Amino acid sequence: MGRLKAVTTSPVDPTSAPTFVELGTHPKIAEALAADGIERAFPIQQMCIPLALEGKDLIGQAKTGTGKTLGFGIPLLQRIDLDGDRSVPQALVVCPTRELGLQVATDLERAGRLQGIKVLAIYGGRAYEPQIEALHKGIDVVVGTPGRLIDLANRRDLILTGIRTLVLDEADEMLDMGFLPDVERIVSEIPTQRQTMLFSATMPGQIVNLARRYMTQPIHLRASEPGDDSAIVDTIEQHVWRAHPMDKIEILARILQANDRGLVMIFTRTKRKAQRICDDLTERGFAVGTVHGDLGQGAREQALRAFRNGKVDVLVATDVAARGIDVDGVTHVVNYECPDDEKTYLHRIGRTGRAGASGVAVTLVDWEDIARWQMIDRALKLPFKDPIETYSSSEHIYTGLGIPPGATGQLPKAGRTRAGLAAEGVEDLGETGKKKPKLDDRKSAHSKGKHSDKPRTDKPRTDKPRTDKPRTDKPRTDKPRTDKRERPRQRTRGGKPAAEV
């Protein structure tokens, strides 16, 4: 549908960046953002907002944590027809993970709250009924994951014929997770007369092909400095250490005691390892939550709420949370194990150093993962080809991260000031789809049987008293037993004694 037009710009000084009003943002949206302390636009927002307000199809590419959400969110909200038919959704945002979808929905809802724009997050792990009820009442913007979107569209509860704006967020992650066929199926059900925006931190060739099929003369916007090929923001301080698996938890406990440390996110490969780290750190006195695939959606959201509210200051997660968790105050990110590839590394450490803030990223590499790390180092052009051999007693840990010299593997009692995960309630999401019957209900159900008229007693199953009698009631005799070998043998025939010949 036309060739891609590429546009590259260099970032400007944040203090001299234009305000959202100067970029054409609706005054009520700008007022809502200003109330949250957001007044000036980042480079990707400066590039996207004016073009998107004109209705052009866009491909936005920028480093993680540089404000892509508002880059498409503001134009999307302004294209909502508040005076038209609001019984069906007018905008759709497709995200790869539940956490990202929930974060995007929250940002859009806060930006459009003064206009009364209704935003709904649709994703798995929650009961269908509340989402269907909200859709029937009327929603302006739907943010969801591909699986649940297709389910509700097949049930005809989600009507896509009124979509005027389509956004594919973190498209490269959807490609990696195998969602591309689902995304194409969703796009095929949306009217062709629409505005389509695609945003991602990286841009593989398959994503470019997707844009050519479903977008009309898209403009490729990339916010970066001329000649800057790095995908990592400059405000992130990186440390890469070679560590022994048995000593990692000790190193981690000392990192968590660094001076001026805020919130910390720890990433690992497996669900079991994430839970084990959470349990170990809890025993050492830290306030820890965890997010991984073995937890129900209610427990995952409980941990995220506790992390955002400051009730826990450490969050252990698998890569399911590497995208979409945008929490203010994350100062440190720890890769407990070497990431699988450079994209995973980018999105993990991108949880810190967001929106111009500074951050620290520490990666602990096992001996057997050195080759994998060197591939990541080479792909991202990092200066850490040979990680420093590091132990919990190594001096560069204390000097490099500002850890007190006397820090040990236990958090001192004076530092245990957080309320903890238990202080955050668990929301009932109706994950099982049905409620367990109450105890009284179960009793009444049993009482309707054929023996319901008989009173219940506490007697044992048999009323016969126990006795100490032997198994036989035959009287015992004192007649001595005859040895079998001494008994006389008698010949028989047909059961009768046979006559001796």
NORVENKA-V281559 format. One record per residue. N is the residue number from 1. PHI is phi in whole degrees, 0 to 359 (none if undefined). PSI is psi as a letter, one per 30 degrees, with the letter a starting at -180 (none if undefined). NEAR is the number of other C-alpha atoms within 8 Angstrom. Layout:
N/PHI/PSI/NEAR
N/PHI/PSI/NEAR
This chain:
1/none/h/8
2/117/l/7
3/275/l/7
4/282/k/9
5/256/k/8
6/261/k/8
7/228/k/8
8/236/k/9
9/225/l/10
10/253/k/9
11/297/l/9
12/244/l/7
13/296/k/6
14/303/e/8
15/289/f/5
16/256/g/6
17/291/k/10
18/292/l/9
19/280/l/9
20/292/e/11
21/295/e/9
22/294/f/7
23/274/f/10
24/101/g/9
25/289/k/12
26/300/k/8
27/304/e/7
28/290/e/9
29/292/e/13
30/297/e/13
31/294/e/8
32/295/e/13
33/292/e/12
34/297/e/9
35/295/f/7
36/265/g/6
37/83/g/6
38/249/j/7
39/237/e/9
40/247/k/10
41/270/k/11
42/276/l/11
43/305/e/12
44/295/e/16
45/289/e/13
46/299/e/12
47/281/e/10
48/280/e/13
49/300/e/14
50/298/e/10
51/289/e/10
52/292/e/12
53/295/f/11
54/277/f/6
55/90/g/7
56/279/l/11
57/282/k/13
58/228/k/14
59/240/j/12
60/258/k/14
61/229/k/14
62/203/l/13
63/294/l/10
64/300/k/12
65/87/g/11
66/248/g/12
67/95/h/10
68/292/e/12
69/300/e/8
70/287/f/10
71/299/e/13
72/259/f/14
73/291/e/9
74/295/e/12
75/298/e/12
76/299/e/10
77/293/e/10
78/286/f/9
79/274/f/8
80/288/k/9
81/275/j/8
82/289/f/7
83/259/f/5
84/266/a/5
85/281/j/7
86/253/g/12
87/280/f/9
88/235/l/13
89/296/k/15
90/253/f/13
91/218/k/13
92/226/k/13
93/241/k/12
94/256/k/14
95/236/l/16
96/281/f/15
97/233/l/10
98/297/e/11
99/297/e/11
100/293/e/13
101/299/e/18
102/294/e/11
103/293/e/11
104/296/e/11
105/299/e/13
106/295/e/8
107/297/e/10
108/292/e/12
109/296/e/11
110/290/e/9
111/290/e/12
112/256/g/13
113/292/e/10
114/286/f/9
115/265/f/7
116/74/g/6
117/285/k/12
118/262/k/10
119/241/k/12
120/231/k/11
121/266/k/10
122/240/j/12
123/201/l/12
124/287/l/9
125/94/f/8
126/251/l/9
127/293/k/12
128/290/e/6
129/303/e/6
130/298/e/7
131/292/e/10
132/294/e/11
133/297/e/8
134/295/e/10
135/295/e/11
136/291/f/9
137/284/f/7
138/113/j/11
139/229/k/15
140/272/e/14
141/231/k/13
142/248/k/14
143/240/k/16
144/202/l/15
145/267/l/15
146/302/e/13
147/300/e/9
148/290/e/11
149/299/e/13
150/294/e/10
151/302/e/8
152/289/e/11
153/291/e/11
154/294/e/8
155/280/f/7
156/65/g/7
157/273/f/10
158/254/j/12
159/263/k/9
160/257/g/11
161/288/f/7
162/261/g/10
163/291/k/13
164/252/f/10
165/226/k/13
166/241/k/13
167/234/k/12
168/252/j/12
169/263/k/11
170/51/h/12
171/296/e/13
172/293/e/12
173/291/e/8
174/297/e/12
175/295/e/10
176/295/e/7
177/273/g/7
178/80/g/7
179/271/f/11
180/300/e/8
181/299/e/7
182/295/e/10
183/297/e/10
184/296/e/8
185/295/e/8
186/295/e/11
187/297/e/8
188/293/f/7
189/267/f/8
190/262/k/10
191/305/k/11
192/290/f/4
193/277/i/5
194/208/l/9
195/256/k/10
196/241/k/12
197/233/k/13
198/237/k/13
199/233/k/13
200/193/l/12
201/278/e/10
202/237/l/8
203/224/i/9
204/293/l/7
205/297/e/6
206/294/e/6
207/289/e/11
208/296/e/9
209/295/e/8
210/299/e/8
211/296/e/11
212/293/e/14
213/281/e/7
214/244/g/8
215/239/l/10
216/255/j/8
217/45/h/11
218/291/k/15
219/258/k/12
220/269/j/12
221/254/k/14
222/227/j/12
223/267/j/14
224/200/l/10
225/283/k/8
226/303/k/7
227/83/f/4
228/270/j/6
229/265/f/4
230/285/k/7
231/262/g/8
232/251/k/9
233/292/k/9
234/288/f/5
235/277/f/9
236/263/k/12
237/271/k/9
238/252/k/8
239/229/k/8
240/233/j/11
241/235/k/12
242/269/j/12
243/229/l/13
244/276/k/9
245/303/e/6
246/287/f/5
247/255/f/10
248/296/e/13
249/295/e/9
250/290/e/10
251/298/e/11
252/297/e/8
253/298/e/13
254/282/e/13
255/300/e/10
256/289/f/8
257/251/g/11
258/294/k/11
259/294/k/8
260/59/g/4
261/281/k/10
262/257/b/9
263/282/k/11
264/230/k/14
265/243/k/13
266/242/k/12
267/248/k/16
268/218/l/15
269/279/e/10
270/248/l/7
271/291/e/11
272/296/e/6
273/294/e/9
274/299/e/17
275/292/e/10
276/295/e/8
277/297/e/10
278/301/e/12
279/294/e/8
280/296/e/9
281/292/e/12
282/297/e/10
283/296/f/7
284/274/g/9
285/103/g/11
286/270/l/10
287/271/j/15
288/232/k/14
289/234/l/14
290/219/k/12
291/226/j/16
292/204/l/12
293/290/f/7
294/282/f/5
295/271/k/9
296/290/l/9
297/298/e/10
298/297/e/12
299/292/e/10
300/295/e/12
301/290/e/9
302/299/e/13
303/296/e/14
304/293/e/10
305/296/e/9
306/297/e/15
307/291/e/14
308/293/e/9
309/278/f/7
310/84/g/8
311/287/f/14
312/235/k/15
313/246/g/12
314/229/k/13
315/235/k/14
316/260/k/16
317/213/l/15
318/272/a/14
319/291/f/11
320/300/f/11
321/255/g/12
322/292/f/13
323/239/k/12
324/102/f/12
325/270/j/10
326/245/j/6
327/244/k/7
328/291/k/5
329/93/g/6
330/282/j/14
331/261/f/13
332/227/k/14
333/234/k/17
334/240/k/13
335/271/j/14
336/294/f/11
337/225/l/11
338/296/k/12
339/298/l/11
340/288/e/7
341/205/l/9
342/291/e/11
343/293/e/7
344/296/e/11
345/299/e/11
346/300/e/11
347/282/f/11
348/292/e/13
349/287/f/10
350/289/f/11
351/286/f/16
352/243/l/16
353/66/h/16
354/269/k/11
355/55/h/7
356/87/f/7
357/282/l/8
358/265/l/11
359/199/l/13
360/233/k/13
361/237/k/14
362/242/k/12
363/241/k/13
364/256/j/14
365/251/k/15
366/287/l/12
367/300/e/8
368/285/f/5
369/259/g/9
370/299/e/10
371/296/e/7
372/296/e/10
373/297/e/12
374/296/e/11
375/293/e/9
376/296/e/11
377/300/e/13
378/289/e/9
379/293/e/8
380/264/g/9
381/57/h/7
382/264/l/8
383/265/h/5
384/236/h/8
385/299/e/9
386/244/j/6
387/299/k/9
388/286/k/7
389/292/k/7
390/226/k/9
391/231/l/10
392/296/f/10
393/262/g/5
394/293/k/8
395/290/e/6
396/291/f/6
397/294/e/13
398/289/e/11
399/284/e/8
400/286/e/7
401/247/g/9
402/70/h/9
403/269/k/14
404/303/k/9
405/301/e/5
406/271/g/4
407/293/k/9
408/238/a/8
409/281/f/9
410/245/k/8
411/281/k/12
412/302/k/7
413/300/f/6
414/294/f/5
415/266/f/6
416/269/i/10
417/252/f/5
418/280/l/9
419/289/e/9
420/96/l/11
421/295/e/13
422/296/f/6
423/285/f/8
424/260/k/11
425/289/l/6
426/262/k/8
427/279/k/6
428/279/j/6
429/263/g/9
430/64/h/9
431/293/e/11
432/277/f/6
433/87/f/6
434/206/l/5
435/264/k/6
436/286/k/4
437/293/k/6
438/291/l/6
439/298/e/6
440/296/e/6
441/294/e/8
442/294/e/9
443/296/e/8
444/294/e/8
445/294/e/8
446/291/e/8
447/289/f/8
448/271/g/8
449/285/a/7
450/288/f/5
451/254/g/7
452/290/f/9
453/278/f/5
454/277/k/5
455/292/k/5
456/278/k/4
457/240/l/4
458/261/g/4
459/287/l/6
460/291/l/5
461/301/e/4
462/242/k/5
463/266/g/6
464/288/k/4
465/291/k/4
466/286/k/4
467/234/l/4
468/258/g/4
469/290/l/6
470/290/l/5
471/298/f/4
472/246/k/5
473/267/g/6
474/292/k/4
475/295/k/4
476/282/k/4
477/245/l/4
478/265/g/4
479/296/k/4
480/293/k/4
481/285/k/4
482/266/k/6
483/294/k/6
484/303/e/5
485/288/f/4
486/268/f/6
487/287/k/7
488/286/k/4
489/267/k/4
490/235/k/5
491/278/k/6
492/230/l/8
493/216/j/7
494/64/g/4
495/84/g/5
496/243/k/6
497/301/k/8
498/268/k/7
499/290/k/4
500/284/k/3
501/270/none/2
